[in-house]
Amino acid sequence: MSEARLEDSGSGCTPVTQGWFVVNVRDAEWWYAGTRGARCAFENEYGRTPVEFDQLGVNLTVLEPGQTVVYHAEENQEAFLVVAGECVLIVEGEERRLRPWDFFHAPPWTEHGFAGAGDGPCVIVMAGSRTGPGVRYPASDLAARHGASVPEETSDISKAYAKVERFRRARPPSWARLPWA
């Protein structure tokens, strides 16, 4: 297997060819939305020729207080590790406060979402299998109190994100306060 070629997309380096690569988080491509926080996925799903990871998705998500990850349930298992800051995990109709080094395992079809909490940015390592396409976005009063719920249950991603702010290529405003800065 050959080494992938990385190019700077304007918000960091992303692979533009298939292959193995090494990139530091501070140099990788970042996406940001004011209501959804920031994410670094290490792949290039929006490139001229997308370079995506077929079997395992891994990303870093940065949430400021009040920023959210949409409440959902997936056909695949997922894993989450908080490495800095605090967030609220909304899981199966319950809230759990997560702090650095708290780990959350979500078996298939576990309803969950996140909301930034505390007094600064929260950094979460997120990983999930990509063996099946099923995702469900349940309506949840608890998640809605955090701004993380869809108004009506759906499995249609375009409906779930119809009124959600889109990510744009940019680093988060809290960049200088993050562990790798």
Secondary structure as GFF3:
##gff-version 3
##sequence-region A 1 181
A	DSSP	beta_strand	6	8	.	.	.	ID=ss1
A	DSSP	beta_strand	13	15	.	.	.	ID=ss2
A	DSSP	three_ten_helix	25	27	.	.	.	ID=ss3
A	DSSP	beta_strand	31	33	.	.	.	ID=ss4
A	DSSP	beta_strand	37	40	.	.	.	ID=ss5
A	DSSP	beta_strand	56	63	.	.	.	ID=ss6
A	DSSP	beta_strand	68	74	.	.	.	ID=ss7
A	DSSP	beta_strand	78	84	.	.	.	ID=ss8
A	DSSP	beta_strand	86	91	.	.	.	ID=ss9
A	DSSP	beta_strand	94	98	.	.	.	ID=ss10
A	DSSP	beta_strand	103	106	.	.	.	ID=ss11
A	DSSP	beta_strand	112	117	.	.	.	ID=ss12
A	DSSP	beta_strand	122	129	.	.	.	ID=ss13
A	DSSP	beta_strand	135	136	.	.	.	ID=ss14
A	DSSP	alpha_helix	141	145	.	.	.	ID=ss15
A	DSSP	alpha_helix	157	160	.	.	.	ID=ss16
A	DSSP	beta_strand	168	169	.	.	.	ID=ss17
A	DSSP	three_ten_helix	175	177	.	.	.	ID=ss18
###
